[in-house]
Amino acid sequence: MHTMTPDPLDVLWVAADRNISEEQAATAIEWAARITVHAWDAYADTAGLAKNDGDAMDAWIRSLPPGAHGAVLDDAVTAVVGADNVLAEIYREQDGKRTGRTRVMRTNRPRVHIR
């Protein structure tokens, strides 16, 4: 499955609205999209619809209750923030056991060199 980058304005809005970082907001938006796609796949299987039928998926999304989209995003934000908190605790415990050198910050983002 190809994941598109979330719209930067949506990322900023979610980050500001939920009081989280932009990285957390982008991850939550991607996670909510994946949850929605998996829910559509399950619905399409149950209803005997083709999973790649975009019109049927649009109709299904429009048929969802008004608060469903926000609830999925809220669940995704909760999961992302919770995962970040767990990782922070693990890193604190590991860093507390180390003496001397500090842990190197890891990221999956490409490095950009400006000349």
Phi and psi in degrees as GROMACS dihedral restraints (atoms count N, CA, C in turn):
[ dihedral_restraints ]
;  ai    aj    ak    al  type     phi  dphi    fc
    3     4     5     6     1   -87.2    20    10
    4     5     6     7     1   126.2    20    10
    6     7     8     9     1  -102.8    20    10
    7     8     9    10     1   123.6    20    10
    9    10    11    12     1   -84.9    20    10
   10    11    12    13     1   152.3    20    10
   12    13    14    15     1   -70.1    20    10
   13    14    15    16     1   135.2    20    10
   15    16    17    18     1   -64.1    20    10
   16    17    18    19     1   152.9    20    10
   18    19    20    21     1   -60.9    20    10
   19    20    21    22     1   127.3    20    10
   21    22    23    24     1   -57.2    20    10
   22    23    24    25     1   -35.0    20    10
   24    25    26    27     1   -68.3    20    10
   25    26    27    28     1   -37.1    20    10
   27    28    29    30     1   -64.6    20    10
   28    29    30    31     1   -40.1    20    10
   30    31    32    33     1   -61.7    20    10
   31    32    33    34     1   -46.5    20    10
   33    34    35    36     1   -62.4    20    10
   34    35    36    37     1   -42.0    20    10
   36    37    38    39     1   -63.7    20    10
   37    38    39    40     1   -46.8    20    10
   39    40    41    42     1   -64.2    20    10
   40    41    42    43     1   -42.0    20    10
   42    43    44    45     1   -61.1    20    10
   43    44    45    46     1   -45.5    20    10
   45    46    47    48     1   -70.0    20    10
   46    47    48    49     1   -41.2    20    10
   48    49    50    51     1   -68.8    20    10
   49    50    51    52     1   -36.5    20    10
   51    52    53    54     1  -100.9    20    10
   52    53    54    55     1    -0.6    20    10
   54    55    56    57     1    57.4    20    10
   55    56    57    58     1    49.9    20    10
   57    58    59    60     1  -128.2    20    10
   58    59    60    61     1   172.2    20    10
   60    61    62    63     1   -74.3    20    10
   61    62    63    64     1   162.6    20    10
   63    64    65    66     1   -65.2    20    10
   64    65    66    67     1   -36.9    20    10
   66    67    68    69     1   -63.5    20    10
   67    68    69    70     1   -43.0    20    10
   69    70    71    72     1   -64.1    20    10
   70    71    72    73     1   -39.9    20    10
   72    73    74    75     1   -64.3    20    10
   73    74    75    76     1   -44.8    20    10
   75    76    77    78     1   -61.8    20    10
   76    77    78    79     1   -42.3    20    10
   78    79    80    81     1   -64.8    20    10
   79    80    81    82     1   -41.2    20    10
   81    82    83    84     1   -65.3    20    10
   82    83    84    85     1   -39.7    20    10
   84    85    86    87     1   -63.9    20    10
   85    86    87    88     1   -44.3    20    10
   87    88    89    90     1   -63.1    20    10
   88    89    90    91     1   -41.1    20    10
   90    91    92    93     1   -64.8    20    10
   91    92    93    94     1   -42.8    20    10
   93    94    95    96     1   -62.8    20    10
   94    95    96    97     1   -38.3    20    10
   96    97    98    99     1   -63.8    20    10
   97    98    99   100     1   -42.5    20    10
   99   100   101   102     1   -65.1    20    10
  100   101   102   103     1   -40.9    20    10
  102   103   104   105     1   -60.4    20    10
  103   104   105   106     1   -42.7    20    10
  105   106   107   108     1   -64.1    20    10
  106   107   108   109     1   -42.5    20    10
  108   109   110   111     1   -63.8    20    10
  109   110   111   112     1   -42.4    20    10
  111   112   113   114     1   -65.5    20    10
  112   113   114   115     1   -37.5    20    10
  114   115   116   117     1   -64.8    20    10
  115   116   117   118     1   -40.0    20    10
  117   118   119   120     1   -63.5    20    10
  118   119   120   121     1   -43.9    20    10
  120   121   122   123     1   -58.0    20    10
  121   122   123   124     1   -44.6    20    10
  123   124   125   126     1   -64.2    20    10
  124   125   126   127     1   -42.7    20    10
  126   127   128   129     1   -64.2    20    10
  127   128   129   130     1   -44.2    20    10
  129   130   131   132     1   -62.4    20    10
  130   131   132   133     1   -40.7    20    10
  132   133   134   135     1   -61.7    20    10
  133   134   135   136     1   -45.0    20    10
  135   136   137   138     1   -65.7    20    10
  136   137   138   139     1   -41.2    20    10
  138   139   140   141     1   -86.5    20    10
  139   140   141   142     1    -4.5    20    10
  141   142   143   144     1    74.0    20    10
  142   143   144   145     1    28.7    20    10
  144   145   146   147     1   -97.4    20    10
  145   146   147   148     1   158.7    20    10
  147   148   149   150     1   -76.9    20    10
  148   149   150   151     1   130.6    20    10
  150   151   152   153     1   -64.9    20    10
  151   152   153   154     1   -26.5    20    10
  153   154   155   156     1   -92.9    20    10
  154   155   156   157     1    11.8    20    10
  156   157   158   159     1   -83.6    20    10
  157   158   159   160     1    98.1    20    10
  159   160   161   162     1   -62.2    20    10
  160   161   162   163     1   -37.8    20    10
  162   163   164   165     1   -65.3    20    10
  163   164   165   166     1   -40.6    20    10
  165   166   167   168     1   -66.4    20    10
  166   167   168   169     1   -38.2    20    10
  168   169   170   171     1   -66.1    20    10
  169   170   171   172     1   -41.7    20    10
  171   172   173   174     1   -60.6    20    10
  172   173   174   175     1   -43.1    20    10
  174   175   176   177     1   -64.1    20    10
  175   176   177   178     1   -39.4    20    10
  177   178   179   180     1   -63.7    20    10
  178   179   180   181     1   -43.7    20    10
  180   181   182   183     1   -62.9    20    10
  181   182   183   184     1   -40.8    20    10
  183   184   185   186     1   -66.9    20    10
  184   185   186   187     1   -25.0    20    10
  186   187   188   189     1   -81.7    20    10
  187   188   189   190     1    -9.8    20    10
  189   190   191   192     1   -69.4    20    10
  190   191   192   193     1   152.1    20    10
  192   193   194   195     1   -60.2    20    10
  193   194   195   196     1   154.0    20    10
  195   196   197   198     1   -54.3    20    10
  196   197   198   199     1   -36.0    20    10
  198   199   200   201     1   -88.8    20    10
  199   200   201   202     1     1.2    20    10
  201   202   203   204     1   -65.1    20    10
  202   203   204   205     1   -42.5    20    10
  204   205   206   207     1   -63.3    20    10
  205   206   207   208     1   -44.3    20    10
  207   208   209   210     1   -65.4    20    10
  208   209   210   211     1   -36.5    20    10
  210   211   212   213     1   -66.7    20    10
  211   212   213   214     1   -39.7    20    10
  213   214   215   216     1   -65.0    20    10
  214   215   216   217     1   -43.5    20    10
  216   217   218   219     1   -65.6    20    10
  217   218   219   220     1   -40.3    20    10
  219   220   221   222     1   -60.2    20    10
  220   221   222   223     1   -43.6    20    10
  222   223   224   225     1   -62.4    20    10
  223   224   225   226     1   -41.2    20    10
  225   226   227   228     1   -65.8    20    10
  226   227   228   229     1   -42.2    20    10
  228   229   230   231     1   -62.1    20    10
  229   230   231   232     1   -44.5    20    10
  231   232   233   234     1   -59.7    20    10
  232   233   234   235     1   -42.9    20    10
  234   235   236   237     1   -65.4    20    10
  235   236   237   238     1   -43.1    20    10
  237   238   239   240     1   -67.2    20    10
  238   239   240   241     1   -46.0    20    10
  240   241   242   243     1   -65.0    20    10
  241   242   243   244     1   -39.9    20    10
  243   244   245   246     1   -62.8    20    10
  244   245   246   247     1   -42.5    20    10
  246   247   248   249     1   -64.2    20    10
  247   248   249   250     1   -41.7    20    10
  249   250   251   252     1   -61.6    20    10
  250   251   252   253     1   -40.0    20    10
  252   253   254   255     1   -65.7    20    10
  253   254   255   256     1   -40.8    20    10
  255   256   257   258     1   -64.2    20    10
  256   257   258   259     1   -45.2    20    10
  258   259   260   261     1   -62.4    20    10
  259   260   261   262     1   -40.2    20    10
  261   262   263   264     1   -61.8    20    10
  262   263   264   265     1   -40.4    20    10
  264   265   266   267     1   -65.7    20    10
  265   266   267   268     1   -42.7    20    10
  267   268   269   270     1   -61.5    20    10
  268   269   270   271     1   -45.7    20    10
  270   271   272   273     1   -64.2    20    10
  271   272   273   274     1   -37.4    20    10
  273   274   275   276     1   -62.6    20    10
  274   275   276   277     1   -43.1    20    10
  276   277   278   279     1   -64.7    20    10
  277   278   279   280     1   -42.6    20    10
  279   280   281   282     1   -66.4    20    10
  280   281   282   283     1   -42.0    20    10
  282   283   284   285     1   -67.4    20    10
  283   284   285   286     1   -31.0    20    10
  285   286   287   288     1   -67.3    20    10
  286   287   288   289     1   -29.0    20    10
  288   289   290   291     1   -82.5    20    10
  289   290   291   292     1   -19.7    20    10
  291   292   293   294     1   -82.5    20    10
  292   293   294   295     1   148.1    20    10
  294   295   296   297     1  -126.0    20    10
  295   296   297   298     1   140.0    20    10
  297   298   299   300     1    95.6    20    10
  298   299   300   301     1  -103.8    20    10
  300   301   302   303     1   -73.3    20    10
  301   302   303   304     1   145.7    20    10
  303   304   305   306     1   -91.0    20    10
  304   305   306   307     1   158.8    20    10
  306   307   308   309     1   -68.3    20    10
  307   308   309   310     1   139.8    20    10
  309   310   311   312     1   -79.3    20    10
  310   311   312   313     1   134.1    20    10
  312   313   314   315     1   -74.8    20    10
  313   314   315   316     1   128.3    20    10
  315   316   317   318     1  -106.0    20    10
  316   317   318   319     1   144.9    20    10
  318   319   320   321     1  -148.4    20    10
  319   320   321   322     1   152.2    20    10
  321   322   323   324     1   -97.8    20    10
  322   323   324   325     1     6.7    20    10
  324   325   326   327     1   -82.6    20    10
  325   326   327   328     1   142.2    20    10
  327   328   329   330     1   -68.3    20    10
  328   329   330   331     1   148.9    20    10
  330   331   332   333     1   -80.4    20    10
  331   332   333   334     1   139.1    20    10
  333   334   335   336     1  -116.8    20    10
  334   335   336   337     1   124.8    20    10
  336   337   338   339     1  -107.2    20    10
  337   338   339   340     1   121.5    20    10
  339   340   341   342     1  -100.8    20    10
  340   341   342   343     1   126.4    20    10
